Amino acid sequence: MSTHPDLWRLSAAEIAALVHRRDVSAEAIASAALARLEEANPAINAIVEHRPEETLARARAVDRALARGEAVGPLAGVPVTIKINLDQAGYATSNGLRTQRDLVARENNPVVDGLLASGAVPLGRSNAPAFSYRWFTDNLLHGATRNPRNPALTPGGSSGGAAAALAVGIGAIAHGSDIAGSIRYPAYASGVHGLRPTPGRVAVHNATAVQGRSIGVQIMAVSGPLARTVADLRLGLHAMARPDVRDPWWVPAPLQGPPVPHRAALCLAPDGMDTAAEIRAALLDAADKLRDAGWTVDEVDALPPLREAVPIQIALWMGGDYDNLLAAARREGDPGAIDALAGQEDFIRGLGLQDYARALTRREIVARAWALFVERYPVVLLPNSAELPFPDGLDLQGPEAYRRVWNAQLPMIALPVTGLPALTLSTGLLRDGTPVGVQIVAGRFREDLCLEAAAAIEARGAAIPLAAAPPLPQSVS
């Protein structure tokens, strides 16, 4: 069995191919991944819990199965990370909360079972903001996660630990979750790729959540993959999108849909959004790359409603149980969680039962408009955010800064209302290391079109480099 230098640098597809051929053992891959974690993680605090012996034992089990001639799955030996808001048997589903530090899961979420069934090797638990509320990653239990591209910037949130770990080479695929951009924004801010699947594509169930999930979470929250290559996003999605009766809303939709015309819409400033020049340039370049791949790309001045969808999203996400959410945040004492909720208090307090019902009605109207639009344009290119990745902690710098963040995140907040899948594609780094990227949207259960368009763009641009292991900060808090 041959050796291979820098195994931690390899993509999931490369790792799985080597392990399947038994050119490299899953144990060697796991050892290299753990060594990279020990080297790079202290400076960024992306992985907040890991158990090396469990990781190595899982890798050895993959090797033994291969030696017996057994099928081990398409992610054989691939190191993956799991976000701290997902049940993983034997680990606390803390969601960044001191009050949940002892909430140890007895069974796996279906996402974890899917990754294990595909042969993946769990490497560690990735950090998130308290309650997974923010586009910044910090909490009182585990501390702050740093952006390895540029420590002055947010790594994104809420899957900030997942994205930052990938950017520095800790694991090849990461689990993330998204109700208002929590997969897409960390991918954008940390310079990796992230896919928000269609609701119902990936079965989810946390047995630790004994009270069940609210209406907004049921209809808009999803789990999905982050990765450094589009091919690895595809592998991650296929592993996660398996049936599980514990999620009654899982949909047995095919992962590959019928052929459609290669036609895309490009919108630089949806709903008049003041899109930064660097983001506009990235979108125009991505459109040119799609044209080079044989796509027809039409620049459009307007898309179906996005701004109208924002109050719908907030009402359904926070409005149903606002008092309990705010009380829980205050019990935890986390400033970011308190501010995230308090900033919407005037809006939520103005809602009555009829307004909540009206939000569900308006959701259908918005979703229908988008469904009709993607019939004409099967793929849509638009910004992830109006701004380049924010300075870290910007949302805590007062009411004006809070509004700036929420106003810039129009596509992050609005798109979950449509029920459509969306992919963040990192397209490059500016001179100071600031990541930039684009967002790709397609029809319901047409993640394959998001991936196809993203792969065409990726194939015509330079690969995004791995971030170096940054120097240790003075402190991580």
C-alpha positions, 0 to 999 in steps of 0.5 A: 500500500503506497503512501501519499503526501498531504492526505488532508489536502485531498478532495472527498472524491480523491480520498474515496477513490484511493481508499476503494483501490486500497492505495491508501488506508482509511486509517492513514487518511484519518491520521492525516486529518487528525494531524491537520486538525491538531495543527490548524484548529487551535488558531481558528476554533472551528472544531470544538469536540473531537475524539481521535480514538473513535475516528481511528476506530471508524477508519479501521472498520472501513479498512477491515470491510474493504479487506473482506470484499464488502461494499463500504459506500461512495465516501469510503474513508472520507473525513467529515465534520458534524455541526453541534446542532445535529444529534450524533450518538454519544455527543452533546447537541449543544447548539452552542448553549451552556444550558445544553452542554449535557444534552447527549444524543442517544441516537444519530440524526438521519444525516449522520446515519446517511454519512456513516452508511456511505463510508464517511469517517466523522472527524469532529463537531463544528462550532455554531453561534448560540441557537444557530441564530447569527451570520457570525460564529461565537457562543459562551460555551465554545467561544468564537470561530476565526475566519482563516482567510482573514481573521478580521472577517466573520467566518459566517454563521451559523455553520461557521465552524463547518466552513472555516474547518473546510477552508483550512483543510480540516475534513473534506465534507462538512454538515451544515444547516440553513434556515436563513443562510446558515450554509450559504453564508459561511461558505461565501464568507470562508471561501468554500462551497455550500448547498442548501437543498430543497426542503424534504430532500434531506431527512432530519430528526433530532430525538433530543428535540422532544418538543418537536420543531416549529412551523417555520423550522419544519418548512424552511430549515434544511441540512446540507453539505459544504465542501471545497469542490462541486463534485464533493458537494454532489457526493455529500448531498447523495450521502445525506439524501436517503430515506428515513421514516423519522422525518415525515416530510422527506420526499422520494424525489430523484437526485437527477431530473429531466434535461432542461434548456441550458438557460440562466437568468443573471440579476446583479441587484435583485429588488434594487439591492446595492450590490458591491462592485466586487460581487457584481464583477464575480457574477458577470464573470460567472455568467461569461463562464456559463456562456462559454460552457454553452449556456444562454445567460440573460441579464434581467433587471428584476426577479420574483419577490425577495424583499416581500419574502423577508417579513414572511420568513421572520414571522414564520421563523420567530413569530410562532414562539417568540416569547419563549425564544427570547426567554431562552436567549436571556437565560443563556445570556448570549449577547448575539442571540439576544440581539438577533431576537431583540432586533425583530421585537417591534415587528414580531410584537405587531403580529397577530394570529391573522398576520401569522396565517397571512404569512403562510398565504403570502408564502405560497404566492411568493413560491408560485412566482419563483416556480414560474420564473424557474420554468423559464430560466432553470438556473438563476445567478444572483448575489449571496449578499449585498456586501463582501463578508462582514467584519466579525461581530458587526451585528453587535455594534449597535442598531445601525450596524444590526440593520446594515447586516440584515438589509445586506442579507436579503437573498439569505433570508428570502430564498428559503420562503420559495422552497427552492435549492440554492448553492453558494459557489466561491469564485475567488479571493481578493488581494487581502484574502476576502472571499467572493462568490455567487449564488445559484438557484434552481427549481424544487428538487433540481439540486442537480441543475445548481450543481451542473451550473456550478461545475461549469463555472468552477471548471473555467476558473482557478481552484480556490486555494486552501487557507494556511494554518493561521498563527495562534491568536492572543486568545480565543473567546 
